[in-house]
Every structure is written in C-alpha cells, then in structure tokens.
Amino acid sequence: VHDLTPGGKAHYYMTSPEGEKYYGWWKVETVDEPTSFTFQDGFAADDTFAPIPDMPVCDCVYAFEATDTGTRATYTSTY
C-alpha cells in the first residue's frame, strides 16, 4: 500500500536475482499535487517493515514539470 498523503507511509521490497528480499519503507512528508512530493526512504528489517535504526535514511524529492513533449521528472536523493 502506498499512502501518498503527508504523514502517509509505503512499504516495499526488492527481490534479488537469487530470490532474496530486501525490505524498505517510505514516510511521506509533503505533497504538492501535481508538481512534487517529498519523503524519507529507509531500510526495514523484514516483512514487518520495522525500520533498521542504524541504517541510513534518504531524504527524497520527486518533482514533475510539463514540457512540450511530455513530462520532465527530477528525482533527488540525499543521504
């Protein structure tokens, strides 16, 4: 589930070619629909999606801008 509202959360996992799962979470901070949203992205321990305290948390900004040929998306991640 992805709750893209301020204060909302999202949980996800990535699967390696060997089938190992790596878990993560988002905490949505701001939403300026339709131009941008910001969130924190962190590592989770397992399928409970509990944050791992000693792992880095990324501050992410996703911004969208209309162009003559479509949309320009700019993604900025800061650790």
Summary of the structure (lengths in Angstrom):
residues: 79
radius of gyration: 14.4
end to end distance: 24.4
largest distance: 44.3
contacts: 183
relative contact order: 0.18
helix: 0%
strand: 63%
